[in-house]
């Protein structure tokens, strides 16, 4: 696969920026959960947010994988 061609796609750059943002939010949420000092309701909300962002992260990875397959084929 041509990495230069892959990274030139706008969708790829947007997906990579999305992954970076998701990792930041997942890290922040995880640190908040581990540090404690929040109520049970806040714990529940933070766990749901963590699960949601983990799902979005997985979907973004699958999208990047699909884009890698598409860019590997020659233009017709």
C-alpha positions in Angstrom: 0.0 0.0 0.0 1.2 3.5 -0.8 1.2 5.3 2.5 1.6 8.7 0.9 -1.5 8.2 -1.3 -3.4 6.9 1.7 -2.6 9.9 3.9 -3.6 12.3 1.1 -7.2 11.4 1.4 -9.3 13.9 3.3 -11.3 11.2 5.0 -8.2 9.5 6.3 -6.9 12.7 7.8 -10.3 13.4 9.4 -10.4 9.9 10.8 -7.0 10.2 12.3 -7.8 13.5 13.9 -11.0 11.8 15.2 -9.0 9.0 16.7 -6.7 11.4 18.5 -9.7 13.2 20.0 -11.3 10.0 21.0 -8.1 8.8 22.7 -7.9 12.1 24.6 -11.5 11.8 25.8 -11.1 8.1 26.7 -7.9 8.8 28.7 -9.6 11.7 30.5 -12.6 9.6 31.4 -10.5 6.7 32.5 -8.3 8.9 34.7 -11.5 10.5 36.2 -12.8 7.0 37.0 -9.6 5.7 38.5 -9.0 8.8 40.6 -12.3 8.4 42.3 -14.0 11.2 44.2 -17.2 11.1 42.1 -20.6 9.9 43.0 -22.2 6.6 41.8 -24.3 8.4 39.3 -21.3 10.2 37.9 -19.4 6.8 37.7 -22.3 5.4 35.7 -22.3 8.3 33.3 -18.5 8.1 32.9 -18.7 4.4 32.2 -21.4 4.9 29.5 -19.3 7.7 28.0 -16.2 5.4 28.0 -18.2 2.6 26.3 -19.6 5.0 23.7 -16.2 6.4 22.8 -14.7 2.9 22.7 -17.4 2.0 20.2 -16.8 5.1 18.1 -13.0 4.3 18.2 -13.6 0.8 16.9 -15.8 2.0 14.1 -13.2 4.6 13.1 -10.5 1.9 13.0 -12.7 -0.2 10.8 -13.4 2.8 8.5 -9.6 3.4 8.2 -9.1 -0.3 7.4 -11.8 0.0 4.6 -10.2 3.2 3.3 -6.8 1.4 3.2 -8.3 -1.4 1.1 -9.9 1.1 -1.3 -6.7 3.1 -1.8 -4.7 -0.1 -2.4 -6.6 -0.7 -5.6 -5.6 1.3 -8.7 -7.9 4.0 -9.9 -10.3 2.8 -12.7 
